[in-house]
Amino acid sequence: MNIESFFDKDTSTVTYIVSDPAAKCCAVIDPVMNYNPDAGKTSTMAADRIIDFIKQKGFTVEWLLETHIHADHLTATSYLKEKLGGKTGIGSRITEVLEHWVPLFGTTHDTPMDGSQFDHLFEDGETFTIGNLDVKTIHTPGHTPACVCYLIGDAIFVGDTLFMPYVGTARTDFPGGDAASMYRSIQKIFALPDTTRIFTCHDYPPEGQSPAWESTVGGQKKKNVLINENVSQAEYVKTRNKRDEGKAVPRLLLPSIQINLRAGKLGGKESNGAYNV
């Protein structure tokens, strides 16, 4: 198994290409579509880097995977599927996220409520393959109800469930989020062997420190500033809720969620031919 990481500086997001070189197959996890909120325009610079790498390696894309519905960047899943093929996948509890947000945005006309905009909705514990690589899906609600991790060999891709130890964990104050659920979800990760590599979706390092996105289960259990092996559920919930109180929303939340709920597609056109977000 090979893992290539692509860091998008504007959104502090890491996209991963996980490949089976022998089978010439790969999956892309959490791809980014660039977005200029001032101009209201998208661009494909980050996604095109992914495409160039995959074409250079001669890989076939089997899966385009999302760890959750992101509120801080637009997904490039639809664009990559158009250019490279592959099946899109996300956790089955996306339907709960759709039930909250779609009526709020009034987008029932162009956003399926059953999750059919994705090719596959993964159940907790479900397995699939990337070439000859076995993948296990682990539901990890807390940040959102639909968060999932992908366990591949000795590596787990955790989305926003865990950040680097010096940051802690993702917020849990979004609709359907819950600090107690997050604590229990992280215990699933901590139950893995200490040598298991953890790949996070974002990094927000201290000033002067370069971004990083790989840690280990053992390292997180020892050093995570919010949730280590010495922190109880009650302690974590109290600290997490206090941190989230009055916290500003991500700057790209409104366009991100609307587009990501459609698996990266723009909305329907208005009478003047312009697309809705």
Buried (B, 14 or more C-beta within 10 A) or exposed (E): BEBBBBBBEEBBBBBBBBBBEEBEBBBBBBBBBBBEEEEEEBEBEBBBBBBEBBEEBEBBBBBBBBBBBBBBBBBBBBBBBEBBEBBBBBBBBBBBBBEBBBEEBEBEEBBBEEBEBBBBBBEBEBEBBBBEBEBBBBBBBBBBBBBBBBBBEEBBBBBBBBBBBBBBBBBBBBEBBBBBBBBBBBEBBBEBEEEBBBBBBBBEBEEEEEBBBBBBBBBBBEEBBBBBEEBEBEEBBEBBBEBBEEEEEBEBBBBBBBBBBBBBBBBEEEEEEEEBB
